[in-house]
């Protein structure tokens, strides 16, 4: 990101809802809903597994009151947060149902105030890694 910002290159963000984790449907200490991405190997259970930790799921639940105050779903809040980043050109999101696409689109054009952005950072605490040196590829090349 620092290089992209310096050179004026925008980012295309994939999975701004972290495979559905940021929708809030996965609860700490509870089994994932049957038929959800977290339980379906074909839909990416292996990919989502890194976020299915109680510390992450608890932090995500801290976002619920922020989303509610803004009359957004948690998924919309996460998409709006990603699109708010000045370095993001676009976000690629998946959906399994047409209704999800309709809900996701409502995040387009949402402007989050600096206070809301700060509240999101505070709610998530040290869960997100923001140091570019900590970026790790899930499939490092030899």
Secondary structure, DSSP 8 states (H G I E B T S, - for coil): -HHHHHHT--EEEE-TTGGGGGGT-S-TTS---TTSGGG-GGGTHHHHGGG-SHHHHHHHHTTHHHHHHTT--HHHHHHHHHHHSTTEEEEE---SSHHHHHHHHTTTT----HHHHHHHHHHHTT-S---GGG---TT---
